[in-house]
Amino acid sequence: MTELEPITPRDAVDWYITDREDELRYSTKRNIQNGLDNFLEWTDVRGLDNMNAVTGRKLRRWKTWRKDRDGVRKITLNSNLAVLRRFLKWCVDIEAVEKDIPDKVPNPNVSDDEEVRKDRPETERVERVRDYLSTYQQYSRVHAEQEIVAELGVRSGAVRAIDIEDFRPEDKAIDFRHRPESKGERGTPLKNGKAGERSVNISNGLRDVLLAYRHNPDQPEGTDKYGRHPLFTAEDSDGTVGRIAVGRVRDDFYRITRPCEVGQDCPVDRDVSDCKAAKNRYAYECPENYTPHPLRSWSIMFQLDQGVERGKLSNRVDVSVPVLKKHYDHRSEERKRKARLDELEEKLPGYGEDSSKSTSADFDGIPGITNPALAPVVLGTELGRFVRSRLHLELQSMCPGGTERQTPGPRKALKGAAAYALFVCLLALNLILLGVSGMA
């Protein structure tokens, strides 16, 4: 057994964060800190002041406390446990816990349905918000934010990262560039780093909204701490105009996507005058609004429905094809079929609009050869069609091209006469068989 060195949980967490500071992005560091803060709160409540005392039983109790206290989703709890497990592995290296402790961190049972987020809004709700903005808050910051996320399916961090020069209206394009933070300061990183950089095509409509937003006199201009000119700005409490924070983008979404904000009745039947969430300051408490991530999910689904291939969409929204398939593509098999049909109609003949509009009822009167009484009739009819077609070809060969009268040679004349005689005989046979069938 390793001889352990005493250390308080808080000192261990502070040391751990400092030790990994050079390798962590700002957002990753924040996620780790938030996850471990819950663990530190629990150790304070339980009076656990030495990491040496951590056991598998105590870790199980922490999991129960975390789950019951906040009612967190299993996927969130799983993330917290993963952060704690890695922290404890580091604690093994500094002789703070026994080497088997990280393996005793419990795992929640997360089903596929729970792991996949399906909280995207309905299309009707999305369009209602967009229509409201284009009518009552046209070319405002929140209007531009909504249109970018709805059309491109980008993350809120990518929205924040756009500089004015990244928007190229003449090319109808936006460049997303990874500009990471300096040490201890957040820049404008993309979630997947340099691999997340791409140039994205935009529609005429989105280009026009962004141009009008850029020239909106109510929208303040400013620079960030690095001297760059952000596309989306906000004014601080002290009056300084700078780059908008991700939290501010989220707040914009919280506010404008409340049903009561866009003139709809409250789905949970609250009285707006008594509803705390109806106040902008507490808009995040509304149970019916949504943030940029659900709208991103909606956008990805919409683009898939329109026939955009997963491989191409993967680069556009900066997510791998397997993740896109598992976490975003929740279409039914019928919706996928219809999307494939649109592409087939565009690229292959015979899949477009059918002018004949044939249905199964059109073929109900055709006799089946499985009826023994009609088998000779069907066979004779088919032979008659063949002979007629063959006779037509023979006559064409005797009179190739042109409209002038031509005299066939003896051999061709003989073949034509024989074919015609055979046709007449088969026609007579068909008539006889029809009579026999009618008497049967």
ROLOBA-357750 format. One record per residue (C-alpha): residue in one letter; residue number from 1; x, y, z. Coordinates in Angstrom, 3 decimals. Layout:
BEGIN
TORBA aa   i       px       py       pz
TORBA  a NUM        X        Y        Z
...
// end
This chain:
BEGIN
TORBA aa   i       px       py       pz
TORBA  m   1    0.000    0.000    0.000
TORBA  t   2    1.330    3.433   -0.972
TORBA  e   3    2.041    5.819    1.874
TORBA  l   4   -0.289    8.760    1.282
TORBA  e   5    0.513   12.435    1.807
TORBA  p   6   -2.237   14.534    3.449
TORBA  i   7   -3.827   17.316    1.364
TORBA  t   8   -7.175   19.085    1.578
TORBA  p   9   -9.640   18.676   -1.326
TORBA  r  10   -9.532   22.400   -2.101
TORBA  d  11   -5.735   22.511   -2.196
TORBA  a  12   -5.715   19.417   -4.412
TORBA  v  13   -8.190   20.937   -6.870
TORBA  d  14   -6.280   24.241   -7.016
TORBA  w  15   -3.021   22.383   -7.638
TORBA  y  16   -4.658   20.208  -10.291
TORBA  i  17   -6.020   23.214  -12.200
TORBA  t  18   -2.672   25.005  -12.007
TORBA  d  19   -0.785   21.896  -13.122
TORBA  r  20   -2.937   21.551  -16.253
TORBA  e  21   -3.318   25.259  -16.998
TORBA  d  22   -0.982   25.297  -20.005
TORBA  e  23   -2.817   22.479  -21.788
TORBA  l  24   -6.392   23.592  -21.106
TORBA  r  25   -8.504   25.898  -23.234
TORBA  y  26  -10.524   28.486  -21.358
TORBA  s  27  -13.839   26.671  -21.888
TORBA  t  28  -12.359   23.288  -20.840
TORBA  k  29  -10.841   24.793  -17.718
TORBA  r  30  -14.205   26.316  -16.820
TORBA  n  31  -16.006   22.988  -17.284
TORBA  i  32  -13.474   21.192  -15.083
TORBA  q  33  -13.700   23.869  -12.431
TORBA  n  34  -17.511   23.747  -12.406
TORBA  g  35  -17.506   19.956  -12.134
TORBA  l  36  -15.029   19.891   -9.253
TORBA  d  37  -16.755   22.761   -7.423
TORBA  n  38  -19.665   20.390   -6.802
TORBA  f  39  -17.266   17.855   -5.308
TORBA  l  40  -15.689   20.530   -3.089
TORBA  e  41  -19.109   21.662   -1.879
TORBA  w  42  -19.919   18.090   -0.897
TORBA  t  43  -16.626   17.654    0.982
TORBA  d  44  -17.384   20.853    2.918
TORBA  v  45  -20.862   19.590    3.808
TORBA  r  46  -19.499   16.206    4.897
TORBA  g  47  -16.499   17.635    6.718
TORBA  l  48  -14.055   15.674    4.558
TORBA  d  49  -10.816   17.663    4.878
TORBA  n  50   -8.254   15.144    3.643
TORBA  m  51   -8.164   13.483    0.228
TORBA  n  52   -6.560   10.437    1.856
TORBA  a  53   -9.984    9.625    3.336
TORBA  v  54  -11.751    9.307   -0.022
TORBA  t  55  -13.183    5.803   -0.499
TORBA  g  56  -15.450    4.047   -2.965
TORBA  r  57  -18.338    4.292   -0.491
TORBA  k  58  -17.854    8.062   -0.128
TORBA  l  59  -17.778    8.477   -3.908
TORBA  r  60  -21.055    6.588   -4.177
TORBA  r  61  -22.571    8.912   -1.581
TORBA  w  62  -21.328   11.953   -3.493
TORBA  k  63  -23.061   10.682   -6.623
TORBA  t  64  -26.341   10.257   -4.745
TORBA  w  65  -26.007   13.707   -3.173
TORBA  r  66  -25.279   15.349   -6.534
TORBA  k  67  -28.187   13.618   -8.248
TORBA  d  68  -30.771   14.258   -5.521
TORBA  r  69  -29.686   17.787   -4.690
TORBA  d  70  -29.944   19.335   -8.140
TORBA  g  71  -32.001   16.785  -10.054
TORBA  v  72  -29.404   16.794  -12.836
TORBA  r  73  -29.860   14.821  -16.053
TORBA  k  74  -27.884   11.591  -16.250
TORBA  i  75  -25.799   12.918  -19.128
TORBA  t  76  -24.724   15.905  -16.979
TORBA  l  77  -23.984   13.684  -14.000
TORBA  n  78  -21.918   11.426  -16.234
TORBA  s  79  -19.862   14.431  -17.325
TORBA  n  80  -19.242   15.426  -13.693
TORBA  l  81  -18.149   11.900  -12.834
TORBA  a  82  -15.740   11.812  -15.772
TORBA  v  83  -14.125   15.056  -14.566
TORBA  l  84  -13.849   13.673  -11.024
TORBA  r  85  -12.347   10.392  -12.257
TORBA  r  86   -9.567   12.155  -14.137
TORBA  f  87   -8.872   14.403  -11.151
TORBA  l  88   -8.549   11.357   -8.895
TORBA  k  89   -6.100    9.733  -11.340
TORBA  w  90   -3.963   12.828  -10.949
TORBA  c  91   -4.347   12.539   -7.170
TORBA  v  92   -2.881    9.026   -7.381
TORBA  d  93    0.271   10.513   -8.923
TORBA  i  94    0.758   12.878   -5.983
TORBA  e  95    0.089   10.151   -3.384
TORBA  a  96   -3.178   11.771   -2.264
TORBA  v  97   -5.456    8.737   -2.792
TORBA  e  98   -5.016    4.985   -3.205
TORBA  k  99   -4.364    3.860   -6.797
TORBA  d 100   -7.642    1.925   -7.063
TORBA  i 101   -9.821    4.919   -6.081
TORBA  p 102  -10.326    6.339   -9.626
TORBA  d 103  -11.782    2.992  -10.731
TORBA  k 104  -14.350    3.217   -7.934
TORBA  v 105  -15.978    6.324   -9.352
TORBA  p 106  -19.526    5.119  -10.169
TORBA  n 107  -21.092    5.442  -13.572
TORBA  p 108  -24.771    6.241  -14.161
TORBA  n 109  -26.686    4.041  -16.541
TORBA  v 110  -27.220    6.310  -19.529
TORBA  s 111  -29.468    4.970  -22.281
TORBA  d 112  -29.031    5.992  -25.909
TORBA  d 113  -32.192    8.094  -25.721
TORBA  e 114  -30.921    9.965  -22.662
TORBA  e 115  -27.477   10.472  -24.156
TORBA  v 116  -28.910   11.999  -27.320
TORBA  r 117  -30.365   15.444  -26.835
TORBA  k 118  -33.741   15.860  -28.506
TORBA  d 119  -34.740   19.254  -27.165
TORBA  r 120  -34.918   21.029  -30.518
TORBA  p 121  -37.929   23.334  -31.001
TORBA  e 122  -40.733   22.669  -33.459
TORBA  t 123  -40.474   24.375  -36.858
TORBA  e 124  -43.635   26.361  -36.173
TORBA  r 125  -42.054   27.878  -33.056
TORBA  v 126  -38.813   28.716  -34.845
TORBA  e 127  -40.626   30.413  -37.705
TORBA  r 128  -42.858   32.311  -35.282
TORBA  v 129  -39.803   33.820  -33.564
TORBA  r 130  -38.122   34.644  -36.873
TORBA  d 131  -41.271   36.267  -38.240
TORBA  y 132  -41.652   38.318  -35.065
TORBA  l 133  -38.049   39.545  -35.247
TORBA  s 134  -38.265   40.439  -38.937
TORBA  t 135  -41.393   42.489  -38.188
TORBA  y 136  -40.787   44.134  -34.814
TORBA  q 137  -37.013   43.963  -34.215
TORBA  q 138  -35.726   43.887  -37.759
TORBA  y 139  -31.939   44.064  -38.183
TORBA  s 140  -31.326   44.098  -34.425
TORBA  r 141  -28.557   42.073  -32.830
TORBA  v 142  -30.900   39.326  -31.687
TORBA  h 143  -32.452   39.193  -35.178
TORBA  a 144  -29.033   38.661  -36.746
TORBA  e 145  -28.060   36.078  -34.105
TORBA  q 146  -31.232   34.078  -34.678
TORBA  e 147  -30.812   34.072  -38.448
TORBA  i 148  -27.186   32.934  -38.319
TORBA  v 149  -27.874   30.008  -35.984
TORBA  a 150  -31.111   29.013  -37.758
TORBA  e 151  -29.516   28.994  -41.221
TORBA  l 152  -25.990   27.779  -40.497
TORBA  g 153  -26.448   25.645  -37.379
TORBA  v 154  -23.354   27.102  -35.706
TORBA  r 155  -22.518   27.203  -32.007
TORBA  s 156  -22.931   30.338  -29.906
TORBA  g 157  -19.144   30.480  -29.441
TORBA  a 158  -18.717   30.622  -33.217
TORBA  v 159  -21.271   33.449  -33.429
TORBA  r 160  -19.323   35.392  -30.834
TORBA  a 161  -16.042   34.795  -32.667
TORBA  i 162  -17.034   36.491  -35.943
TORBA  d 163  -15.098   39.656  -36.749
TORBA  i 164  -16.428   42.262  -39.155
TORBA  e 165  -13.816   41.269  -41.738
TORBA  d 166  -14.892   37.612  -41.437
TORBA  f 167  -18.216   38.553  -42.997
TORBA  r 168  -17.767   38.755  -46.793
TORBA  p 169  -21.045   40.011  -48.301
TORBA  e 170  -19.644   40.182  -51.845
TORBA  d 171  -18.915   36.447  -51.721
TORBA  k 172  -21.943   35.599  -49.578
TORBA  a 173  -19.677   33.875  -47.074
TORBA  i 174  -18.595   33.912  -43.427
TORBA  d 175  -15.139   32.773  -42.293
TORBA  f 176  -14.969   31.011  -38.932
TORBA  r 177  -11.445   31.259  -37.521
TORBA  h 178   -9.873   29.838  -34.369
TORBA  r 179   -8.257   32.681  -32.423
TORBA  p 180   -7.515   31.163  -29.005
TORBA  e 181   -7.066   32.936  -25.725
TORBA  s 182   -3.904   34.276  -24.264
TORBA  k 183   -2.833   32.822  -20.958
TORBA  g 184   -5.556   33.501  -18.420
TORBA  e 185   -7.744   35.403  -20.905
TORBA  r 186  -10.467   34.173  -23.210
TORBA  g 187  -10.050   34.998  -26.876
TORBA  t 188  -12.413   33.655  -29.547
TORBA  p 189  -11.597   29.944  -29.806
TORBA  l 190  -13.650   27.494  -31.818
TORBA  k 191  -14.700   24.334  -30.006
TORBA  n 192  -12.617   22.048  -32.239
TORBA  g 193   -9.667   24.387  -32.527
TORBA  k 194   -7.950   24.807  -35.901
TORBA  a 195   -9.872   21.791  -37.189
TORBA  g 196  -13.079   23.799  -36.755
TORBA  e 197  -11.998   26.553  -39.130
TORBA  r 198  -14.063   26.796  -42.307
TORBA  s 199  -15.637   29.239  -44.747
TORBA  v 200  -19.393   28.875  -45.006
TORBA  n 201  -21.753   29.942  -47.784
TORBA  i 202  -24.767   32.013  -46.761
TORBA  s 203  -28.033   32.854  -48.472
TORBA  n 204  -29.012   36.170  -50.011
TORBA  g 205  -31.434   36.673  -47.135
TORBA  l 206  -28.855   36.176  -44.399
TORBA  r 207  -26.363   38.401  -46.211
TORBA  d 208  -28.953   41.190  -46.379
TORBA  v 209  -29.866   40.843  -42.689
TORBA  l 210  -26.204   41.046  -41.639
TORBA  l 211  -25.525   44.016  -43.908
TORBA  a 212  -28.548   45.874  -42.524
TORBA  y 213  -27.496   44.958  -38.967
TORBA  r 214  -23.981   46.278  -39.643
TORBA  h 215  -25.409   49.649  -40.693
TORBA  n 216  -28.068   49.795  -37.976
TORBA  p 217  -27.494   53.113  -36.167
TORBA  d 218  -28.809   51.579  -32.935
TORBA  q 219  -26.067   48.953  -32.928
TORBA  p 220  -22.887   50.267  -31.224
TORBA  e 221  -19.467   49.609  -32.727
TORBA  g 222  -16.423   48.761  -30.662
TORBA  t 223  -13.222   46.747  -30.387
TORBA  d 224  -12.264   43.888  -28.122
TORBA  k 225   -9.261   43.689  -25.798
TORBA  y 226   -7.114   42.464  -28.709
TORBA  g 227   -7.957   45.428  -30.940
TORBA  r 228  -10.155   43.374  -33.253
TORBA  h 229  -13.548   44.527  -34.536
TORBA  p 230  -16.277   42.052  -33.579
TORBA  l 231  -19.433   41.712  -35.655
TORBA  f 232  -21.572   41.285  -32.528
TORBA  t 233  -21.038   43.830  -29.790
TORBA  a 234  -22.603   44.710  -26.452
TORBA  e 235  -22.302   47.577  -24.013
TORBA  d 236  -21.030   46.880  -20.506
TORBA  s 237  -22.431   48.449  -17.361
TORBA  d 238  -19.684   51.081  -17.482
TORBA  g 239  -20.621   52.056  -21.053
TORBA  t 240  -17.715   50.277  -22.756
TORBA  v 241  -18.618   48.631  -26.067
TORBA  g 242  -16.846   45.358  -26.801
TORBA  r 243  -17.287   41.846  -28.090
TORBA  i 244  -20.427   40.131  -26.907
TORBA  a 245  -20.036   37.323  -24.368
TORBA  v 246  -21.419   33.832  -24.965
TORBA  g 247  -23.644   34.317  -21.927
TORBA  r 248  -25.100   37.458  -23.491
TORBA  v 249  -25.933   35.569  -26.695
TORBA  r 250  -27.678   32.944  -24.582
TORBA  d 251  -29.596   35.652  -22.706
TORBA  d 252  -30.772   37.122  -26.019
TORBA  f 253  -32.195   33.719  -26.930
TORBA  y 254  -33.797   33.207  -23.521
TORBA  r 255  -35.618   36.503  -23.846
TORBA  i 256  -36.851   36.410  -27.424
TORBA  t 257  -37.911   32.751  -27.528
TORBA  r 258  -40.400   33.033  -24.669
TORBA  p 259  -43.852   32.378  -26.165
TORBA  c 260  -45.315   35.440  -24.444
TORBA  e 261  -42.570   37.609  -25.955
TORBA  v 262  -43.713   36.858  -29.500
TORBA  g 263  -47.427   37.217  -28.862
TORBA  q 264  -48.348   33.608  -28.078
TORBA  d 265  -50.351   32.262  -25.164
TORBA  c 266  -48.354   30.652  -22.379
TORBA  p 267  -48.198   26.888  -23.055
TORBA  v 268  -48.121   26.173  -19.300
TORBA  d 269  -51.021   28.553  -18.628
TORBA  r 270  -49.160   31.051  -16.482
TORBA  d 271  -50.485   34.540  -15.844
TORBA  v 272  -47.907   36.832  -17.457
TORBA  s 273  -48.494   39.539  -14.868
TORBA  d 274  -47.530   37.111  -12.089
TORBA  c 275  -44.848   35.151  -13.965
TORBA  k 276  -41.303   35.812  -12.801
TORBA  a 277  -39.864   34.544  -16.103
TORBA  a 278  -41.844   37.213  -17.986
TORBA  k 279  -39.343   39.758  -16.672
TORBA  n 280  -36.266   39.955  -18.896
TORBA  r 281  -33.946   39.564  -15.942
TORBA  y 282  -35.397   36.124  -15.204
TORBA  a 283  -36.159   35.018  -18.754
TORBA  y 284  -33.910   31.975  -18.269
TORBA  e 285  -36.495   30.530  -15.865
TORBA  c 286  -39.123   30.189  -18.594
TORBA  p 287  -39.786   26.456  -19.163
TORBA  e 288  -40.787   26.989  -22.808
TORBA  n 289  -37.964   29.049  -24.324
TORBA  y 290  -34.739   27.734  -25.861
TORBA  t 291  -31.070   28.599  -26.194
TORBA  p 292  -28.772   28.541  -29.265
TORBA  h 293  -28.007   24.813  -28.957
TORBA  p 294  -31.582   23.568  -29.532
TORBA  l 295  -31.885   25.946  -32.485
TORBA  r 296  -28.592   24.563  -33.823
TORBA  s 297  -30.112   21.065  -33.573
TORBA  w 298  -33.209   22.256  -35.423
TORBA  s 299  -31.064   23.827  -38.160
TORBA  i 300  -29.029   20.651  -38.687
TORBA  m 301  -32.203   18.579  -38.946
TORBA  f 302  -33.726   21.091  -41.367
TORBA  q 303  -30.663   21.021  -43.624
TORBA  l 304  -30.688   17.218  -43.638
TORBA  d 305  -34.368   17.310  -44.593
TORBA  q 306  -33.508   19.569  -47.511
TORBA  g 307  -31.156   16.919  -48.882
TORBA  v 308  -27.763   18.259  -47.724
TORBA  e 309  -25.429   15.270  -47.520
TORBA  r 310  -24.042   14.394  -44.090
TORBA  g 311  -20.461   14.653  -45.329
TORBA  k 312  -20.939   18.204  -46.588
TORBA  l 313  -23.036   19.254  -43.616
TORBA  s 314  -20.367   17.886  -41.260
TORBA  n 315  -17.917   20.575  -42.348
TORBA  r 316  -20.568   23.303  -42.434
TORBA  v 317  -21.645   22.796  -38.810
TORBA  d 318  -18.251   21.563  -37.495
TORBA  v 319  -19.242   18.134  -36.233
TORBA  s 320  -18.100   14.656  -37.266
TORBA  v 321  -20.398   12.457  -39.337
TORBA  p 322  -20.798    9.801  -36.570
TORBA  v 323  -21.711   12.467  -34.002
TORBA  l 324  -24.035   14.135  -36.481
TORBA  k 325  -25.772   10.847  -37.138
TORBA  k 326  -26.142    9.930  -33.459
TORBA  h 327  -26.933   13.255  -31.836
TORBA  y 328  -28.631   15.313  -34.531
TORBA  d 329  -30.162   13.169  -37.277
TORBA  h 330  -33.399   12.059  -35.625
TORBA  r 331  -35.471   11.887  -38.791
TORBA  s 332  -37.841    8.991  -39.316
TORBA  e 333  -37.041    6.511  -42.081
TORBA  e 334  -39.873    7.994  -44.153
TORBA  r 335  -38.407   11.502  -43.889
TORBA  k 336  -35.009   10.149  -44.912
TORBA  r 337  -36.601    8.394  -47.912
TORBA  k 338  -38.270   11.606  -49.064
TORBA  a 339  -34.996   13.517  -48.752
TORBA  r 340  -33.239   10.871  -50.873
TORBA  l 341  -36.062   11.064  -53.419
TORBA  d 342  -35.501   14.794  -53.872
TORBA  e 343  -31.862   14.119  -54.720
TORBA  l 344  -32.779   11.268  -57.086
TORBA  e 345  -35.281   13.497  -58.906
TORBA  e 346  -32.545   16.069  -59.401
TORBA  k 347  -29.831   13.692  -60.615
TORBA  l 348  -31.526   10.680  -62.279
TORBA  p 349  -34.231   10.341  -64.958
TORBA  g 350  -37.530    8.656  -64.183
TORBA  y 351  -37.863    9.866  -60.575
TORBA  g 352  -39.576   13.199  -61.222
TORBA  e 353  -43.237   14.138  -61.574
TORBA  d 354  -45.228   11.379  -63.294
TORBA  s 355  -47.707   12.895  -65.771
TORBA  s 356  -49.623    9.626  -66.099
TORBA  k 357  -50.357    9.480  -62.350
TORBA  s 358  -50.791    5.708  -62.567
TORBA  t 359  -52.190    3.878  -59.544
TORBA  s 360  -52.774    0.240  -58.720
TORBA  a 361  -56.443    0.683  -59.662
TORBA  d 362  -55.396    1.296  -63.266
TORBA  f 363  -54.177   -2.300  -63.502
TORBA  d 364  -57.028   -4.051  -61.733
TORBA  g 365  -58.714   -5.104  -65.022
TORBA  i 366  -55.712   -6.866  -66.518
TORBA  p 367  -56.321  -10.647  -66.556
TORBA  g 368  -53.747  -12.733  -64.783
TORBA  i 369  -52.141  -15.697  -66.455
TORBA  t 370  -52.635  -17.623  -63.226
TORBA  n 371  -56.266  -18.189  -64.347
TORBA  p 372  -56.100  -21.505  -66.303
TORBA  a 373  -59.076  -20.666  -68.532
TORBA  l 374  -57.457  -17.432  -69.713
TORBA  a 375  -53.915  -18.737  -70.155
TORBA  p 376  -54.331  -19.582  -73.886
TORBA  v 377  -55.940  -16.224  -74.538
TORBA  v 378  -53.135  -14.289  -72.862
TORBA  l 379  -50.494  -16.364  -74.639
TORBA  g 380  -52.184  -15.908  -78.010
TORBA  t 381  -52.507  -12.160  -77.469
TORBA  e 382  -48.832  -11.820  -76.658
TORBA  l 383  -47.877  -13.861  -79.746
TORBA  g 384  -50.117  -11.635  -81.836
TORBA  r 385  -48.335   -8.544  -80.539
TORBA  f 386  -44.992  -10.086  -81.346
TORBA  v 387  -46.035  -11.003  -84.904
TORBA  r 388  -47.499   -7.582  -85.525
TORBA  s 389  -44.294   -5.951  -84.300
TORBA  r 390  -42.210   -8.317  -86.425
TORBA  l 391  -44.342   -7.632  -89.505
TORBA  h 392  -43.900   -3.918  -88.972
TORBA  l 393  -40.103   -4.328  -88.856
TORBA  e 394  -40.102   -6.449  -92.033
TORBA  l 395  -42.101   -3.854  -93.922
TORBA  q 396  -39.733   -1.126  -92.709
TORBA  s 397  -36.736   -3.116  -93.906
TORBA  m 398  -38.351   -3.525  -97.327
TORBA  c 399  -38.942    0.209  -97.541
TORBA  p 400  -36.045    1.872  -95.719
TORBA  g 401  -36.279    5.659  -95.353
TORBA  g 402  -37.991    8.175  -97.582
TORBA  t 403  -41.589    8.316  -98.722
TORBA  e 404  -41.208    7.133 -102.329
TORBA  r 405  -42.910    3.897 -103.410
TORBA  q 406  -40.419    1.005 -103.635
TORBA  t 407  -40.780   -2.487 -105.048
TORBA  p 408  -39.461   -5.282 -102.781
TORBA  g 409  -37.437   -8.178 -104.097
TORBA  p 410  -38.919  -11.720 -104.389
TORBA  r 411  -37.366  -12.913 -101.125
TORBA  k 412  -38.611  -10.001  -99.068
TORBA  a 413  -42.053  -10.252 -100.642
TORBA  l 414  -42.225  -13.946  -99.703
TORBA  k 415  -41.199  -13.234  -96.108
TORBA  g 416  -43.774  -10.462  -95.834
TORBA  a 417  -46.550  -12.684  -97.173
TORBA  a 418  -45.652  -15.519  -94.776
TORBA  a 419  -45.605  -13.150  -91.812
TORBA  y 420  -48.957  -11.681  -92.776
TORBA  a 421  -50.478  -15.181  -93.157
TORBA  l 422  -49.162  -16.160  -89.728
TORBA  f 423  -50.649  -13.001  -88.216
TORBA  v 424  -54.084  -13.771  -89.709
TORBA  c 425  -53.975  -17.367  -88.415
TORBA  l 426  -53.103  -16.279  -84.897
TORBA  l 427  -55.826  -13.670  -84.960
TORBA  a 428  -58.344  -16.332  -85.891
TORBA  l 429  -57.009  -18.607  -83.152
TORBA  n 430  -57.481  -15.817  -80.604
TORBA  l 431  -61.088  -15.356  -81.637
TORBA  i 432  -61.756  -19.097  -81.332
TORBA  l 433  -60.139  -19.247  -77.890
TORBA  l 434  -62.152  -16.274  -76.707
TORBA  g 435  -65.308  -18.084  -77.751
TORBA  v 436  -64.291  -21.268  -75.953
TORBA  s 437  -63.398  -19.273  -72.823
TORBA  g 438  -66.761  -17.534  -72.900
TORBA  m 439  -68.626  -20.886  -72.969
TORBA  a 440  -66.529  -22.385  -70.156
// end
